[in-house]
Amino acid sequence: MNYASIKKMDVANGPGIRMSLFVSGCTHHCKGCFNEEAWDFNYGNPFTQKEIDYIIDYISDEHIRGLTLLGGEPLEHVNQQGLLPLLRQLRSRCPKKTIWCFTGYDFEKDVISRMMKEYPETPELLSYIDVIVDGRFVEELKDLSLRFKGSSNQRTIDVKKSLDAGSVVLYDLSQGDYDKIVY
C-alpha cells in the first residue's frame, strides 16, 4: 500500500484534533473529488512500519483524539491489507483513541454484503473502526454545512452498534458526545 499524506493536526475529518492518513488508490473517481491525485495506487510513498511507528507515537499524545483514514479509498482491498497492521498496533497501544474511516463504499451493500464475505481482512478491520462515513461524494449534493461530510448522501455510521444490531445505526453528532466513544 502507498499513502498520499499524513496530516498531524486535522480538525476537519472527525472530532477534536486528529491525525489523518490519506491512502493512495481509489476506483470510485468521484466527480469533484478533492484528492484526485490519490486515485493512483502508485501515488505517494510506501506505507511501512516506519510510518506506523510515527503515527502511533504521535497519536499517543493526550491532545490527539484519534486517527482518521481517508484517501484515496481506505477500503480498497489492497489498502485494507496495508491498514490492518496499523490498526492492530494502534488498538493495542492506544485503545482509547477513536478511529474514523471515510469510504465511498456503501456500508450495507459493499462493506457488509460483499467485502465481509470476499476479503478476510474486512471483519477484523471493522472491529477496530469506531465510525465510518460512507457513500461516494456527489458533487450535486455537496453541502458545506454538513459536519464531517462532503455531500448529503453520505452517512456517519456507528460501526460497532451497527454490527451488533445487524443494521445501520447512525452516529448522532448532535448529542455533543461524539468525541467520547466508549465501548
N, C-alpha and C positions, 0 to 999 in steps of 0.2 A: 504494500500500500504506500502511496505517496500522500503527502499533505501539502496544501497550498500555503497555509499560515497558521501561526499560533498567536492569539492575542492575549496578553497577560491580564489586562483590566478591561473587561467588556461589560457594559451595563445595558446593552440593547437586546441581548439574546438570552433573557432569563432574569430572574430576580436577584437583586444585590450585585455585588462586584463578583464577576465570574472570570474564569479563564475559558477561552473558546478555541477549539481545534477545528480548523477548516480542512476537511479531507479533499483529496483530488479524485475526480471521476464521477460522472453523473450521466445517465442515459435519458433523463427527462427533457432537458433542453427547453425549459420553460421560457416563453416569450417574456422579455423584460427582466430576466434574471439579473440580480445584482453581482453575480460572481461567475460570469461566463467562462473566464479563463480556467476555472476549476472543473469544467466539464471533462477536460482531458485527463485520463487516468495517469498519464505520464508527467503531468504538470507538477512543479514544485520539487520537493525533496523526499527521499525515502524516509519512512517513519520507522525508527529503530528504538532499541532500549534506551538510547541516549535521550530521545525526545520523551519517552515515558518517564524516565527519572526526572527530567526537567519539569514536566507537568506536575508530577506528584509532589516534588519538592516545593514548587510554587504554591500549589493548592493547599498544602499543609498549613500555610499561614492562616491565622484565625480570621483575618478580614476577607478572605476569599470564600464565597458561599458554595461554589462548586464548579463543575465543568459543563460546558455546552458543546455538543457535537453538531457541526454543520458541514456544508460542503460547497461544491460537490454534493455528493449523496452518501451519508454515513451508512445507509442500509443496503447499498450495492453489496453483493456477496463478497467480493474481494476486500471491501472496506470493513465489513463485519469481521472477517478473518483478521484484519490488521488491528482493529479496535479491541478485540476481545482480550489480549494480554494487558492492554492499558486498563480496561475496566476491572479486570480481576485484581490487578495490583492496587488500583485506586480504592476499590471497596475494602480491600484487606488493610490498607494503611490509613485510609481516611473514611471510615464507614459513615460518618455523619454528613459528609458533603453530598449535595444533590447533583444528579446527572440529568441533564436535559438533552434531547435529541430532536433536531429538525429534519424532517423527511418529506419528500414529495410523494412517497407511497401512502396509500390509504391503509389505515390501521387494520380494519376488518378484512378487506378484500385481498390486499397484498401481503401484509405482515402476518396476520393470524392464519388466514386461509391458505396462503401459498408458502411463504418463507418458513413458517414454523414447521412445515412438513418437508420442504425441499432442502433447507440449509441446517446442518447440525448445530451451527453457531447461534442461530436466532433465539432459541429458548433461553440459553444462558445469557446472551447479550441483553435480552429484555429483562432478565432478573436483576440486572444492575441499574437499569434506567428508571428514573422516577417519573419523568414527564416526557411525552412525545408530542410535538406539534406536527400534525400530519397534513397531507394534501399538497398537491402541486401549487406553486404560485401562479395565480391567474391575473394577468395584468389588468383586465377589465374589471376585476373585483378588488383591486388594490385599495387599501383603506389605511391611511396613516394614523387614524385614531385608535386602531386595534393595538392591544397590548401584546407584545411578543409574537406578532403575526404580520404577514405582508398582505394577505388577501382574505376576504370574508369567508371563503370556503374552507379555510384551514381551521383545525380544531386543536385545542390544548387538552391532552388526554392524560389522566392519571393512570399510569401503566399498571401498577400493582393492583389497584382497585378494579380496573377493567379486566385483568386476567382472572382475578378472584370471582368477579361477577359473571364472567363469560359474555360480557357485552361492554360497549364503550361507556366509561364513566368520565365525564368531562371534569377537568380540573377547574375549580371555582376560584378565579383570581380576585373576585370582588370581596372575598372574606378578609383579605389583608394578611392572611397567614400562609401565602404561597411560598414564603421563604422558610417555613418551619415544618417541612415534611418529616414526619417521624413514623416509622413502621415498626 
